[in-house]
């Protein structure tokens, strides 16, 4: 069987998701990934047993899909994200192939107003190649999609992101990070507005008033990086807030933290939060999107309103002051991942979606 994936410029969760699909399904199938030029994604796809085709522009990607349909002759196309969906549906028009779309987030989650969302929904209703089934990474995202689209709910399947907990369960703190401060509070994210790194920076003075020795580690890159560094410096936090760029040893980074913070303004689900819980690191996160489907407040972590630096700081201080709570949340967080967020579950459910559309069992 031949499977074709089309993905947007991807980092973090979406990249990990696509790579895991390639690794799994390439065991018994031919798998090809089409994406904007991305050397890291290309290397991961090739190492995982798949083929990779990179394009520089949207128009190149459109024509690449057309060429690949003729040459590769896939049995099914799996599009990742609403942008890839629109492009793929246009390019696959007339091909008569099953199309699956995974939504990792939605336009409303990126801060777009009602007019752009409605315009996009109108484009989706054009007579393009039809979508045979959607996958959303959380129930909240399914509900958000259906709020804007007249699509049969029974054709939208919720499949939570899944991880391999082993590397995170075995991770040990890194001495070079632990020496930076106590408590050590951190986050890893794309440095974009919806991820809320600015809220963590704004919360830092409230936490430092109670814990002057605290340090804050922010791993990741993105369009707000320069602005965030300038903000921290203007607030007198240059020696306390450390921007690490992409940190290669993610398990070690997460295991080094006393408290993890996910201050997202919006979130489809969040693979990183799953990895945090697998490490046993206590977490404070915004109660947005699919996050409350992972964390029950006070059981697996603490939830706070999005965009509220004072509430975020108060929750961090509460955890810092209560060692027993940190231990309990860490233990129950590990159990939570094993209950419903394992990679094997995500892969099995995805294969079931493919099989339902193709009328046969898909091996992986």
N, C-alpha and C positions, 0 to 999 in steps of 0.2 A: 504494500500500500504506500501511496505517496501523499505526504502532508506538507502543506505550505503555510508558513507563518509570515504575517506582515506586521511590523512593529514600528512605533514612532521613535524619534530620538529618545533613547531610554537610558535611565540611570537608576541605581537603587533597586526598588522592588520590582518594577516591570522587567528590567534586564534579568534579574534573578529568576523571575517567573518563567520567562521565555527560555532561558538556558536550561532550567530543570525539565521543561517539556521536551526540549530537544534531546537531552541526555536519556530520558526515559523512552520516548517513542522511536528514537533512531536505532534501538536495539533490534527491532523487527520490521522497521519501515524506513523508507527513504524520506528524509526531512530536509526542507530548504527554508531558510529565513531570509526575507527581504526587509531591509532597513536602511535608513540613511547611513552614510559611511560612519563606522564606529569600530575602531581597531580592537577595543576591549571586547565588545560583543562578538565581533568576527572571530577572535581568537578562542573565546569560550564556546561558540557554536561549533567551530571546526574541531576543537578538543573533545566536544561532546558527541561527535560522530555525524554532525549535520553539514549541510552546504550553506554558504553565505553569499548573498549578493548585496553589495552596498551601492546606493545611489546618492548623488549630491543634491538634487533638487526634487521637488514634488512632481514636476513634469517627467523627469527621468524615472522616478519611481512608478508613475502611472504606466509609462511605456514598458518598463521592466516587467511589471505584472503581466501585461499583455504578451510579452515575449516568453515569459516563464510558463504561462498557461499553455502556449503552443509547444514549447520544448520539453518542459518537465512533466506536463500532463498530470497535475495533482488530482487526487480523489476527493480532497476536502481542503478548504481554505479557512484558516483561523486568524482573524484580525484582532489586533490588540489596541484598544483605545478608540475613542470616538473619531479621531482624525483619520486613523488607519481604516476605520470602518467606511467612511465616506469615500475615500480614495479607492479602496478595494472594491466597493460596490459599483463604482463607475467603471473601473478597469475590467471587472469580471462580467460586465453586462453581456448577456447572450451565451455565456459559457455553460450555463446550466449546472453549475457545481454547488454542493452544499456549502453555505457560509456560516461560520460561527464567529461571534464577536464577544471577546472578554472586555468588560468595562472595569478598569482599575480605579477610575474616578469619573467625574462628569463635569460638564461645563460649569454648572452651578457651584461646583467645588473649587473651581479655579478663580472665583471672584467675578466671573462674568455676570452682567446684569440680565434682566428678563428679555430685553430686545435681542441681544446676540444669541441667547438660548433659543428663543422662538424662531429666529432666522435659521439657525442650524437645524431645528426640528422640521422646518419647511423643506430644507434641502434633503433631509432624510426621507421625505415623502415623495421625492421625485421617482419616476419609474426606472429605478436602478435595479441591479441584481438583488433579489430579496435576501434578507437575513433569515436563516432557518432556525436559529436559536441564539439567545444571549446567555452569557455567564456573567454574573456580578460577584465581586469578592466579599460582599456583605449583604445582609438583608436591608440595611439602611440604604445602600446604593441601589438595590433593586427597586425600593419604594421611590427613591428620587428619580430614577429613570422612568418608571411608570407614571409619575406625576406629570412629566413633560411629554410623554409619548403614548399614543393609542396603540398598544401592542399587547397581544395575549399574555397575561401574567403566567400562564402555565408553560409558556415557552421561554421563560426567564429562570435560569437555574442558579441558585446561590451555591458557590463553591468557595469556601474559605481558602485563603493562601495557606500553604503548609511548609514546614521546614524540617530539616534533619536536626534534631536537638543535640545529638552526640557532641559535636565540636563545642557547643556552648555550655553543655553540662560539665565538660571536662576542662573548660577554660580556667586559667589562673590569673590573678592580678599581676600587672606589669609594674615592677619596682620603679621604673623611670617615670611612670605616671603618678603612682601613689605618693611620690615625694613632693608633688606640686601643691598639695593642700589637704585639709581635713575639715569637714567632710568634702569628698570629691563628688561633684555634681556634674552630670554631662548629658549630652545628646548627640546623635548622629542623624543627619538629615540633609536634604537638598536645601540650600540657602535661598529659599523663595518665600514670598509673603505667606502663602497658605500653610507653610510648615511652622511658622511662629517663632523662629529663633530670636527675633527682636523682643518677644515677650519674656523669654528667659533672661535676656540681658537686662530688661527693665525690672525683673524680679530680683536680680542679684543684690542690689543695695539693701533690700529688706532682709535678705538672708544673711548678708555680711554684718548687719547690725546685731544679729544674734550670734553668728559664728564668724568672727573676723578672720579666722584661718581658713575659711572655705575657699575652694577654687572651682572654676567652671570650665569644662572642656567641651568644645563644639567641633565636631568632626563633619566634614562635608564641604562642598563648593556649590556655587550657584550665583544667580544674578545679583543677590543682595550682599555678597561677601564684603565688598569695599564699604558699602553703607553701614554694615553691622560693625566692622572694625572701627570705623570713624565714630559710630555711636558709643561704643564701649570706651574709646579713648576720651571722648567728650565728657563722659560720665565719671572719668577718673578710674576706670576699671581695667586699664590696659595690662596691669600686672596680675589681675585676678581672672579675667576671661581669656582663655587660650583658644585660638583658632588653629586647628591641627590639619586642615585640608582633608584629603581622603586618608584615612588611617587604615593601613593594610591589614593589621591584625584585629579584625572586628571583635572576635570572641574575647581576646585579651583586653581590648578597650572596654567592653561592656562589663567584664568581670572586675575591672579595676575600680569601677564607680561604686560609691556608697549609695547613691540615689540616681536613677535615670529619669529624665524629664522629656515628655513628648508634648510640647505646647501647641499642637496643630490647631489651625483655625478650621480646616476641613481635612478629612481623611477617609479614603475608601475603606481601608482596613489597617494596613501597616505591617509589613513583614518584619521590620526592625523591632517593633514592640513584642512580637512573638519570640524573637531571638533574645531580647532582654529578659523575658520571663523564663526562658530556658536556662539562662545563666543563673537564675535565682536572685537577680538584682532587683530590689524593690523599685517600683515605678510610680510616677505621678504623670497623669496624662489628661488631656482635654476630653470632655465628654461630647465628642462630635463623631459623626459618621458611624463607622463600624467599630470604633474603639470600645463602646459599652458592650459590644457583643463578645469581646475578648475579656474585658475586666469588669467584674462586679465590684463596685466601690467598697473598700474595707475588707474584701476577701482576697482578691488577686493583685490589688494595687489601689491607688487613690485617684479619683476623678475630680476635675475642677472645671468651672465654666471656661469656655474658650475666650482668649483675649484679656484675661484678668490677671495682671502681674501680681497683685497683692494676694489673691486667692492661691495662685501658684506658689508664691513664697511661703504662705501659711502652711500649705500641705507639705512642702519640702521640710520646713522647720518641724512640723509635727512628726514626720518620719525620722528626722535626725535625732529627735529627743527620745524616741521610743525604740530601743534595740529589739525588744520582743516583737513589736509590730513588724519591724523590718524582716526579722527571721520568719515570722508566720506568712507574710505576704510572699516572701521568696519561695518558701516551700510550696504554698498553694499555687503560685504562679507556674512552677514547673509542672505540677499535676494538670493544670488547666491546658497546657500545650498538648500533653499526651492524650487528653480527652477528645480533642477535636481539631487540632491544628498541625497534624503530621503531614509531611510531604506525600507519603504513600496514599493517604486518603484523598488528597487533592488530585493526584495523578489517576487514581482509580475512578473517581467521579468524572474527571475530564474524559477519560476513555469511554465511559458509559454514555456521555453526551455524543461523542463521535459515533459510537455504535448505533445509537438510536436514530441518527440521521442517515447512516450508511446501510442500516439493515443487517449489520454483521458485527461480530465481536472484534474490537480493535486490540491487537496485542501490543505490549510495551514492556 
